[in-house]
Amino acid sequence: MPAWILSLDKVIQSLGAVAGLGILAYAVYKMQLAQSRPTGHTTGSARQVLRTPYLVTASVIFIIVEYMLWIPLPIQVPWPYRLLTLLVGAVVYFASLASYGWGLHTLGVNFNASSGFGVRLHEAHQLVTNGPYAYIRHPMYLAVIMVGWGGLLLYRTWAMLGFAVIMLGLIYRAHKEDQALAEEFGNEWEDYSNRVPGWIPHYKRVN
């Protein structure tokens, strides 16, 4: 393996770690702010599972498990393919982090924690349809899924493989959120969901 590829690998991975932790810290900060806002419409067991102690405990356990699984995958490939996966992974990873940040900023005070077990909206929750939400209904969930797969190519660890697979569960969570928003916003949601797809932008929406 050429030394310059190993050096490039370390630099990009280090930048990826800084960017990922920065976005994570921002999301945790926004989530903490959301906890202080009056609760509005809820579904499922949101009132039980979306409390601060539960969220903190689940986050700590997840981080510990990810740390324990931060072990390189037993895969060796020729250096041209190593370089290709590094570059593709970096593009997908950093672009997805940026997309997540864009979505988080666009949501503003409407950002809130959710779970496959239940959804909690704010008392003064608004239906956000601008920014990335003008193109797809779940830009942040798509971004997290793509961060997982881009990160897998970039870091090539068991932890990233597990993260990439687990984050596919966000598809189910998105479905639950769609239901909660439909209950809360009625015709406004129906009009929005008819215009904007869930995951893949319509060609006419981006031109």
C-alpha positions in Angstrom: 0.0 0.0 0.0 1.6 3.3 -1.0 2.4 5.5 1.9 0.6 8.5 0.5 -2.7 6.6 0.5 -2.3 5.7 4.1 -1.6 9.3 5.0 -4.6 10.5 3.0 -6.7 7.9 4.7 -5.7 9.1 8.1 -6.3 12.8 7.2 -9.7 12.2 5.8 -10.7 9.9 8.6 -9.6 12.6 11.1 -11.6 15.3 9.4 -14.5 13.0 9.2 -14.4 12.3 13.0 -14.2 16.1 13.7 -17.1 16.8 11.4 -19.2 13.9 12.7 -18.7 14.8 16.3 -19.5 18.4 15.6 -22.8 17.6 13.9 -23.6 15.2 16.7 -22.9 17.8 19.4 -25.2 20.3 17.5 -28.0 17.7 17.3 -27.7 16.9 21.0 -27.9 20.6 21.8 -31.0 21.1 19.7 -32.5 18.0 21.2 -31.9 19.3 24.7 -33.6 22.6 23.8 -36.5 20.6 22.4 -37.1 18.8 25.7 -37.9 22.1 27.4 -40.7 23.0 24.9 -44.4 22.2 25.7 -45.5 18.9 24.3 -48.3 18.8 21.8 -49.5 15.8 19.8 -48.0 12.4 20.7 -48.4 8.9 19.4 -47.5 5.5 20.7 -45.4 5.5 23.9 -43.6 8.8 23.1 -44.3 10.3 26.5 -42.4 7.4 28.1 -39.5 6.7 25.8 -38.7 10.3 24.7 -37.9 11.7 28.1 -34.4 13.0 28.8 -33.2 10.1 31.0 -34.2 7.5 28.5 -32.6 9.4 25.6 -29.4 10.0 27.5 -29.2 6.3 28.6 -29.9 5.0 25.1 -27.3 7.4 23.6 -24.6 6.4 26.2 -25.2 2.7 25.5 -25.1 3.2 21.8 -21.8 5.1 22.0 -20.2 2.4 24.2 -21.3 -0.4 21.8 -19.9 1.6 18.9 -16.6 2.1 20.7 -16.3 -1.6 21.5 -17.0 -2.5 17.9 -14.5 0.0 16.4 -12.5 -2.9 14.9 -11.3 -3.0 11.3 -13.2 -5.3 9.0 -11.1 -8.3 7.9 -11.1 -7.1 4.3 -7.9 -6.4 2.2 -8.2 -4.9 -1.3 -5.6 -3.7 -3.8 -4.6 -0.1 -3.3 -6.6 1.3 -6.3 -9.8 0.0 -4.8 -8.8 1.2 -1.4 -8.4 4.7 -2.9 -11.7 4.5 -4.7 -13.6 3.5 -1.6 -11.9 6.2 0.4 -12.8 8.9 -2.0 -16.4 7.7 -2.7 -16.9 7.2 1.1 -15.6 10.7 1.8 -17.9 12.4 -0.7 -21.0 10.5 0.5 -20.1 11.0 4.2 -19.3 14.7 4.1 -22.2 15.5 1.8 -24.6 13.6 4.0 -23.4 15.4 7.1 -23.9 18.7 5.4 -27.4 17.6 4.3 -28.2 16.7 7.9 -27.0 20.0 9.2 -29.1 21.8 6.5 -32.2 19.9 7.6 -31.6 20.5 11.3 -31.1 24.2 10.7 -34.3 24.4 8.5 -36.4 22.7 11.2 -35.4 25.2 13.8 -37.7 25.1 16.8 -39.7 22.3 15.2 -36.8 19.8 15.7 -37.7 17.1 18.3 -36.7 13.6 19.2 -38.7 10.7 17.9 -38.7 6.9 17.9 -40.2 4.0 16.2 -42.1 3.5 19.5 -43.8 6.9 19.2 -43.6 10.5 17.9 -43.8 13.7 19.9 -44.6 17.1 18.3 -44.3 20.4 20.0 -47.4 22.3 21.2 -46.8 25.0 18.6 -45.4 22.6 16.0 -45.4 23.9 12.4 -45.2 21.8 9.2 -41.8 22.7 7.6 -41.9 22.6 3.8 -38.9 24.7 2.8 -35.2 24.1 2.5 -34.5 20.3 1.9 -38.1 19.6 2.9 -39.2 21.1 -0.4 -37.6 18.2 -2.2 -38.1 15.2 0.0 -40.1 14.7 3.3 -37.3 12.9 5.2 -33.9 14.6 4.2 -32.4 14.2 7.7 -33.2 10.5 7.9 -31.9 9.9 4.4 -28.8 11.9 5.4 -28.2 9.7 8.4 -28.6 6.5 6.4 -26.1 7.8 3.8 -23.7 8.9 6.5 -23.7 5.3 7.7 -22.9 3.8 4.3 -20.4 6.6 3.4 -18.8 6.1 6.8 -18.5 2.4 6.2 -16.5 3.0 3.0 -14.4 5.6 4.8 -13.7 3.8 8.1 -14.3 0.1 7.2 -15.0 -1.0 10.8 -17.6 -3.3 12.4 -19.1 -0.3 14.2 -19.8 1.5 11.0 -21.3 -1.7 9.4 -23.6 -2.0 12.4 -24.5 1.6 12.3 -25.3 1.5 8.5 -27.6 -1.5 8.9 -29.3 -0.3 12.1 -30.0 3.2 10.6 -32.2 1.5 7.9 -34.7 1.3 10.7 -35.2 5.0 10.2 -37.4 4.1 7.2 -39.9 2.7 9.7 -39.6 5.7 12.0 -40.2 8.0 9.1 -43.5 6.1 8.4 -44.5 6.7 12.0 -43.7 10.4 11.7 -45.8 10.7 8.5 -48.7 9.3 10.4 -48.3 11.7 13.3 -48.0 14.7 11.0 -51.0 13.6 9.0 -53.1 13.4 12.2 -51.8 16.9 13.3 -52.0 18.8 10.1 -54.8 17.1 8.1 -55.3 18.6 4.7 -52.1 20.7 4.9 -50.1 17.5 5.3 -52.1 15.7 2.6 -51.3 18.5 0.1 -47.7 18.5 1.1 -47.2 14.7 0.9 -48.9 14.6 -2.5 -46.5 17.2 -3.8 -43.3 16.0 -2.1 -42.0 12.4 -2.2 -40.6 10.7 0.9 -37.2 9.8 -0.2 -36.3 10.4 -3.9 -36.9 13.9 -5.3 -39.1 14.2 -8.4 -37.2 15.4 -11.4 -39.6 18.3 -11.8 -39.0 19.4 -8.2 -35.3 20.1 -8.8 -35.4 21.9 -12.1 
